[in-house]
Amino acid sequence: MVAGSANSNRLLPRRLRAAFTLLEIVIVLAIVSTIAALAWPVTMRWIADRSVHESAIVVRSSLVSARLWAIDTSLTYQFRFEPNGRNFIVFPHDREYATSNQTQPNADPAYASARAISGELPENVSFQLLSDSVSVEQLTPELLKGLPNAAELSRVRWSAPLLFHSDGTALTDATIRIADKAENEYHITIRSLTGMPTLKEGPPEVAGL
């Protein structure tokens, strides 16, 4: 009976340890810290690039809207942006022409149904100039009528308009650069023949605007 009990005890599993040693915890923390230190710059670059990419997608969508609204309303639409800034707007170019000629654009049903939008890029993202010779101008609140922040937008210095005609074409070829301070950059190219904006990563190969 005694021998049998001894054999049974030998078959019992070892008692598991209840906790890790201090040395094991320190080693694990060191490994985790090293991995985090290596991954952090990559993660931050990915987040920054994603912010610029998403901003470029929004701008491209606004350009597409300008083109489609021009087709739908038979009005010439314009897209303007704030060079070295964050603001952009879309509204009928015909309104600007009619106002300068002292007519009543809102009397036309096309103007009554005309749409206008404004947007702003995130704080770390801005529209970049392709050259120092780009002209800028301010617009009156009357021209920006229909936008909720027309008075504020009238103080912005805007780029020359990118025009979309009722047949879907654009007046000229153009390129818009969107970048952050870390030099993450995308550019949007508009071809006059089709009026369709194309989004690509990186700086443009040929300056179009």
C-alpha positions as CSV (number, residue, x, y, z in Angstrom):
1,M,0.0,0.0,0.0
2,V,2.8,2.4,0.8
3,A,4.6,1.7,-2.5
4,G,1.4,2.2,-4.4
5,S,0.9,5.6,-2.8
6,A,4.5,6.7,-3.6
7,N,3.9,5.8,-7.3
8,S,0.7,7.7,-7.4
9,N,2.4,10.8,-6.0
10,R,5.0,10.6,-8.7
11,L,2.3,10.8,-11.3
12,L,0.8,14.1,-10.0
13,P,1.5,17.2,-12.1
14,R,3.9,19.8,-10.9
15,R,2.3,22.9,-9.2
16,L,2.2,25.8,-11.7
17,R,3.9,29.1,-10.7
18,A,1.4,31.7,-9.6
19,A,3.2,34.8,-11.2
20,F,6.1,36.0,-13.4
21,T,9.4,37.0,-11.9
22,L,10.5,40.6,-11.9
23,L,13.2,39.8,-14.5
24,E,10.6,38.3,-16.9
25,I,8.4,41.4,-16.6
26,V,11.3,43.7,-17.3
27,I,12.3,41.8,-20.4
28,V,8.8,41.8,-21.8
29,L,8.4,45.5,-21.2
30,A,11.8,46.2,-22.9
31,I,10.7,44.2,-26.0
32,V,7.3,46.0,-26.1
33,S,9.0,49.4,-25.8
34,T,11.4,48.6,-28.6
35,I,8.7,47.5,-30.9
36,A,6.6,50.6,-30.1
37,A,9.6,52.9,-30.7
38,L,10.2,51.3,-34.1
39,A,6.6,51.4,-35.1
40,W,5.7,54.9,-33.9
41,P,7.3,57.0,-36.7
42,V,5.8,54.7,-39.3
43,T,2.4,55.0,-37.7
44,M,2.6,58.8,-37.5
45,R,3.6,59.0,-41.2
46,W,0.7,56.8,-42.1
47,I,-1.7,59.0,-40.2
48,A,-0.4,62.2,-41.7
49,D,-0.5,60.7,-45.2
50,R,-4.0,59.5,-44.7
51,S,-5.1,63.1,-43.6
52,V,-3.7,64.6,-46.8
53,H,-5.2,61.8,-48.9
54,E,-8.6,62.2,-47.4
55,S,-8.4,66.0,-48.0
56,A,-7.5,65.5,-51.6
57,I,-10.4,63.1,-52.0
58,V,-12.8,65.8,-50.7
59,V,-11.3,68.4,-53.0
60,R,-11.6,66.1,-56.0
61,S,-15.3,65.4,-55.1
62,S,-15.9,69.1,-55.0
63,L,-14.4,69.5,-58.5
64,V,-16.6,66.6,-59.8
65,S,-19.6,68.4,-58.2
66,A,-18.7,71.6,-60.0
67,R,-18.6,69.8,-63.3
68,L,-21.9,67.9,-62.8
69,W,-23.7,71.0,-61.6
70,A,-22.6,72.9,-64.7
71,I,-24.0,70.1,-66.8
72,D,-27.3,69.9,-64.8
73,T,-28.0,73.7,-64.7
74,S,-26.4,74.8,-68.0
75,L,-24.4,77.3,-66.0
76,T,-20.6,77.8,-65.9
77,Y,-19.4,76.7,-62.5
78,Q,-16.1,77.7,-60.8
79,F,-13.8,76.2,-58.3
80,R,-11.5,78.5,-56.3
81,F,-9.0,77.7,-53.5
82,E,-7.0,79.7,-51.1
83,P,-3.3,79.5,-52.1
84,N,-1.1,78.5,-49.1
85,G,-4.4,78.2,-47.2
86,R,-7.2,75.8,-46.4
87,N,-10.4,77.2,-47.9
88,F,-12.1,76.3,-51.2
89,I,-15.5,77.2,-52.8
90,V,-17.7,76.1,-55.6
91,F,-20.4,78.4,-57.1
92,P,-21.7,79.6,-60.5
93,H,-19.3,81.8,-62.4
94,D,-22.3,83.2,-64.3
95,R,-23.4,84.8,-61.1
96,E,-20.2,86.8,-61.0
97,Y,-20.6,87.9,-64.6
98,A,-24.3,88.9,-64.1
99,T,-23.5,90.8,-60.9
100,S,-20.7,92.7,-62.6
101,N,-23.1,93.7,-65.3
102,Q,-25.7,94.9,-62.8
103,T,-28.4,92.4,-63.7
104,Q,-30.5,90.2,-61.4
105,P,-29.1,86.7,-61.6
106,N,-31.6,85.4,-59.1
107,A,-34.5,86.2,-61.5
108,D,-33.3,83.3,-63.7
109,P,-34.7,80.0,-62.5
110,A,-31.3,78.5,-63.1
111,Y,-29.8,80.8,-60.5
112,A,-32.6,80.1,-58.1
113,S,-31.7,76.4,-58.1
114,A,-28.0,76.9,-58.4
115,R,-25.9,75.2,-55.7
116,A,-22.8,76.5,-53.9
117,I,-20.5,74.9,-51.4
118,S,-17.5,75.9,-49.3
119,G,-15.0,73.7,-47.5
120,E,-11.9,73.9,-45.3
121,L,-9.0,71.5,-45.2
122,P,-7.6,70.2,-41.8
123,E,-5.2,72.5,-39.9
124,N,-2.1,70.6,-41.0
125,V,-3.1,70.5,-44.7
126,S,-3.1,73.3,-47.3
127,F,-3.2,74.2,-51.0
128,Q,0.3,74.6,-52.3
129,L,1.3,76.9,-55.1
130,L,3.0,75.5,-58.2
131,S,4.7,78.9,-58.9
132,D,5.0,82.3,-57.3
133,S,3.2,84.0,-60.2
134,V,-0.3,82.7,-59.3
135,S,-2.7,85.7,-59.0
136,V,-5.1,86.1,-56.1
137,E,-8.2,88.2,-55.5
138,Q,-10.9,88.8,-53.0
139,L,-14.6,88.3,-53.7
140,T,-17.6,90.3,-52.4
141,P,-20.2,88.9,-50.1
142,E,-22.7,89.4,-52.9
143,L,-20.9,87.0,-55.1
144,L,-20.7,84.5,-52.3
145,K,-24.4,84.7,-51.6
146,G,-25.9,81.3,-50.6
147,L,-22.9,80.3,-48.5
148,P,-23.4,80.4,-44.7
149,N,-20.1,82.1,-44.1
150,A,-20.1,84.5,-47.0
151,A,-18.8,87.4,-45.0
152,E,-15.9,85.5,-43.7
153,L,-15.0,84.0,-47.1
154,S,-15.1,87.5,-48.6
155,R,-11.9,88.3,-46.6
156,V,-10.0,85.3,-48.2
157,R,-7.6,85.9,-51.1
158,W,-8.7,83.4,-53.7
159,S,-7.0,81.8,-56.7
160,A,-8.2,82.4,-60.2
161,P,-11.3,80.4,-61.0
162,L,-11.2,76.9,-62.5
163,L,-14.2,77.0,-64.8
164,F,-16.4,74.1,-65.8
165,H,-18.8,74.6,-68.8
166,S,-22.3,73.1,-69.4
167,D,-20.9,70.5,-71.8
168,G,-18.6,69.1,-69.1
169,T,-15.4,70.5,-70.3
170,A,-13.0,72.8,-68.4
171,L,-11.7,76.1,-69.7
172,T,-8.1,75.1,-69.3
173,D,-5.9,72.3,-68.0
174,A,-5.0,72.8,-64.3
175,T,-3.2,71.1,-61.4
176,I,-4.0,71.6,-57.7
177,R,-1.4,70.6,-55.1
178,I,-2.5,69.5,-51.6
179,A,0.2,68.9,-49.0
180,D,1.2,69.0,-45.3
181,K,4.3,70.3,-43.5
182,A,5.8,66.8,-43.5
183,E,5.8,66.9,-47.4
184,N,3.0,64.3,-47.7
185,E,1.5,65.4,-51.0
186,Y,-1.2,64.7,-53.6
187,H,-2.1,66.5,-56.7
188,I,-5.3,66.8,-58.8
189,T,-5.1,67.3,-62.5
190,I,-8.0,68.6,-64.6
191,R,-8.0,68.2,-68.4
192,S,-9.9,70.8,-70.4
193,L,-11.2,68.3,-72.9
194,T,-13.0,66.1,-70.5
195,G,-13.2,68.3,-67.3
196,M,-12.6,65.2,-65.2
197,P,-10.2,65.6,-62.2
198,T,-7.6,62.9,-61.6
199,L,-6.0,62.3,-58.2
200,K,-2.4,61.1,-57.8
201,E,0.0,60.8,-55.0
202,G,3.2,62.9,-54.9
203,P,4.1,66.2,-56.6
204,P,3.0,66.8,-60.2
205,E,5.5,66.1,-62.9
206,V,4.5,69.1,-64.9
207,A,3.1,72.3,-63.3
208,G,-0.3,73.0,-64.8
209,L,-1.4,76.0,-62.7
